[in-house]
Amino acid sequence: MKIGITCYPTHGGSGVVATELGMELAKRGHEVHFISYALPFRLKQFQENVVFHEVQMLSYPLFQYPPYTLALAAKLAEVADEVELDVLHAHYAVPHAVCAYLARMVSHSEKFKIVTTLHGTDITLVGADPSFRSLTRFGIEQSDGVTAVSGYLKEKTLEVFDLKRQIEVIPNFVDTARFAPRQGGACNRNHFARKDERILLHISNFRPSKRVEDVVRIFASVRREIPCRLLMVGDGPDRMPARDLAEALGVGKWIRWLGQLDAVEDVLCVADLFVLPSKNESFGLAALEAMSVAVPVIGSTAEGLPELVRSGETGYLMPVGDAEGMARRAIEVLSDPARLSAMSEASRRIAIEHYDVERIIPRYEEFYGRVCARAPRIPQPLTPPEGLA
């Protein structure tokens, strides 16, 4: 098949999933075309059957903000016509699903199908905002096939937008061979901690929904009971407030701020616990990657995270905002080597049995096949969605 993928190329779960999906599809012989304003951050080297198409922005004094969505739609149509796409896969309902619809309306070919994958904040934050609600609903309705990364997100989408259409749950995935327990090489605990110290780890985009300051509070409480260090991977608006809190709590010198990293597996392998106290987490890809490396998760019961993390088996989940409760659970696990070992083994096993790339990618292939086998869509008049006339 010839598959187009449009996504945000920056660090974040949706971009990671879209890029890894495309690369795995290419390995299976599909022709994959990425279309975005920049090269996806995990697409760093040449791969057979993968082509990147950069969206060129028009610079014109009239535009205070360059119209990226229109430029993207034009590029999607151009690529669809040039290579005769079978499927155009949009990751995020807004703007990508809407841009895909517009591209099909102006394309010379009505052949390609639109598949949209919902990742979370495109529904719970952006899409649910009154100013975007009708546009998000329109993009979902005009897609030939829609997937969600968790059961929670599927039900939330149907509820928020009052939809009757089918949405298929295909969870996020992980390459368990790449994200595997290991020692030596780039995985060296001595870089970060003494032999008698435990290592806690957090990875995110440091946005308010990730509750990064709670990570610092959890660590401060654990540090009072157990010698440990905290590694913070990522960057974003809450980095400086979290650093200020760390200094105020007197734990700043035991925290390493590592910034954004592409090869997070080189850091995950040194961790004892992964901390994810998010307010919004439709799935928790970073938590899955930690579990694959046999690192248990201490986190919140936010949204779809309980579908991934089995509290009491692969870690513990507490209510959003209960930093002290998460700290208590972390102390319990780190103080009991047998429990930590059992949770580590369970985390790795669950990742392999349910979320390995070899299990999930065929589900996308089968979904594409079903969508493409449906009767051709009847072209609709290019009218704006409700509220935009």
NORDASUL-V257077 format. One record per residue. RES is the residue in one small letter. PHI is phi in whole degrees, -180 to 180 (* if undefined). BURIAL is # if it has 9 or more other C-alpha atoms within 8 Angstrom, else .. Layout:
res = {RES:RES}
phi = {PHI:PHI}
burial = {BURIAL:BURIAL}
//
This chain:
res = {m:k:i:g:i:t:c:y:p:t:h:g:g:s:g:v:v:a:t:e:l:g:m:e:l:a:k:r:g:h:e:v:h:f:i:s:y:a:l:p:f:r:l:k:q:f:q:e:n:v:v:f:h:e:v:q:m:l:s:y:p:l:f:q:y:p:p:y:t:l:a:l:a:a:k:l:a:e:v:a:d:e:v:e:l:d:v:l:h:a:h:y:a:v:p:h:a:v:c:a:y:l:a:r:m:v:s:h:s:e:k:f:k:i:v:t:t:l:h:g:t:d:i:t:l:v:g:a:d:p:s:f:r:s:l:t:r:f:g:i:e:q:s:d:g:v:t:a:v:s:g:y:l:k:e:k:t:l:e:v:f:d:l:k:r:q:i:e:v:i:p:n:f:v:d:t:a:r:f:a:p:r:q:g:g:a:c:n:r:n:h:f:a:r:k:d:e:r:i:l:l:h:i:s:n:f:r:p:s:k:r:v:e:d:v:v:r:i:f:a:s:v:r:r:e:i:p:c:r:l:l:m:v:g:d:g:p:d:r:m:p:a:r:d:l:a:e:a:l:g:v:g:k:w:i:r:w:l:g:q:l:d:a:v:e:d:v:l:c:v:a:d:l:f:v:l:p:s:k:n:e:s:f:g:l:a:a:l:e:a:m:s:v:a:v:p:v:i:g:s:t:a:e:g:l:p:e:l:v:r:s:g:e:t:g:y:l:m:p:v:g:d:a:e:g:m:a:r:r:a:i:e:v:l:s:d:p:a:r:l:s:a:m:s:e:a:s:r:r:i:a:i:e:h:y:d:v:e:r:i:i:p:r:y:e:e:f:y:g:r:v:c:a:r:a:p:r:i:p:q:p:l:t:p:p:e:g:l:a}
phi = {*:-105:-121:-97:-129:-120:-158:-80:-85:-84:-60:156:-59:-65:-67:-63:-62:-61:-68:-64:-61:-61:-66:-69:-63:-64:-62:-90:99:-78:-94:-116:-122:-89:-128:-163:-82:-153:-65:-54:-66:-95:-106:-101:-141:-61:-140:-58:75:-119:-130:-107:-118:-87:-80:-90:-94:-84:-99:-149:-56:-65:-90:-69:-122:-55:-77:-61:-62:-70:-64:-65:-59:-64:-69:-61:-65:-60:-66:-60:-70:-66:-107:59:-61:-89:-136:-116:-101:-99:-103:104:-67:-119:-96:-67:-66:-67:-64:-64:-61:-61:-61:-68:-69:-100:-70:-77:-121:-96:-69:-74:-98:-106:-113:-119:-107:-91:-111:145:-67:-66:-107:-78:-115:-68:-64:-79:-65:-54:-72:-116:-59:-67:-69:-64:-60:-59:-62:-68:-65:-85:-78:-77:-148:-131:-122:-129:-83:-156:-64:-57:-66:-59:-65:-64:-64:-61:-73:-63:-105:51:-99:-112:-73:-81:-129:-97:-87:-125:-70:-64:-138:-146:-82:-71:-76:-76:-94:-135:-61:-160:-136:79:62:-73:-93:-131:-61:-64:-69:-120:-155:-76:-64:-90:-107:-90:-124:-101:-139:-134:-131:-169:-94:56:-94:-54:-65:-87:50:-63:-64:-65:-60:-66:-63:-60:-62:-59:-70:-66:-61:-68:-108:-136:-61:-161:-129:-123:-108:-114:-111:130:-158:159:-63:-95:-65:-67:-58:-69:-66:-63:-65:-59:-67:-64:-87:77:-118:-57:-74:-103:-116:-108:-99:-94:69:-78:-129:-82:-90:-67:-63:-72:-102:-56:-69:-97:-84:-99:-139:-106:-113:-143:-90:-58:-88:-123:-157:-66:-139:105:-60:-61:-66:-63:-63:-65:-60:-62:-89:69:-112:-64:-116:-108:-153:-106:-88:-64:49:-91:-61:-63:-73:-97:-89:-91:-61:95:-118:-114:146:-139:-120:-128:-57:-56:92:-86:-64:-66:-64:-65:-64:-60:-65:-62:-64:-59:-69:-70:-86:-125:-54:-67:-67:-60:-64:-65:-69:-63:-64:-66:-61:-62:-64:-63:-60:-70:-73:-119:-128:-64:-55:-70:-90:-91:-58:-60:-69:-68:-60:-66:-66:-56:-60:-65:-63:-71:-82:-71:-60:-58:-73:-82:-55:-106:-58:-82:-111:-70:-67:-52:94:-111:-67}
burial = {.:#:#:#:#:#:#:#:#:.:#:.:#:#:#:#:#:#:#:#:#:#:#:#:#:#:#:.:.:#:#:#:#:#:#:#:#:.:#:#:#:.:.:.:.:.:.:.:#:#:.:.:#:#:#:.:.:.:.:.:.:.:.:.:.:#:#:.:#:.:#:#:#:#:#:#:#:#:#:#:#:.:.:#:#:#:#:#:#:#:#:#:#:#:.:#:#:#:#:#:#:#:#:#:#:.:#:.:#:.:.:#:#:#:#:#:#:#:#:#:#:#:#:#:#:#:#:#:.:.:.:#:#:#:#:#:#:#:#:#:.:.:#:.:#:#:#:#:#:#:#:#:#:#:.:#:#:#:.:.:.:.:.:.:.:.:#:.:#:#:#:#:#:#:.:#:.:.:#:#:.:.:.:.:.:.:#:#:.:.:.:.:#:.:.:.:#:#:#:#:#:#:#:#:#:#:#:.:.:#:#:#:#:#:#:#:#:#:#:#:#:#:#:.:.:#:#:#:#:#:#:#:#:#:#:.:.:#:#:.:.:#:#:.:#:#:#:.:.:.:#:#:.:.:#:#:.:#:.:.:.:.:.:.:#:#:#:#:#:#:#:#:#:#:#:#:#:#:#:#:#:#:#:#:#:#:#:#:#:#:#:#:#:#:#:#:#:#:#:#:#:#:#:#:#:#:#:#:#:#:#:.:#:#:#:#:#:#:.:#:.:.:#:#:.:#:#:#:#:#:#:.:#:#:.:.:.:.:.:#:.:#:#:#:#:#:#:#:#:#:#:#:.:.:#:#:#:.:#:#:#:.:#:#:.:.:.:#:.:.:#:#:.:.:.:.:.:.:.:.:.:.:.:.:#:.:.:.:.}
//
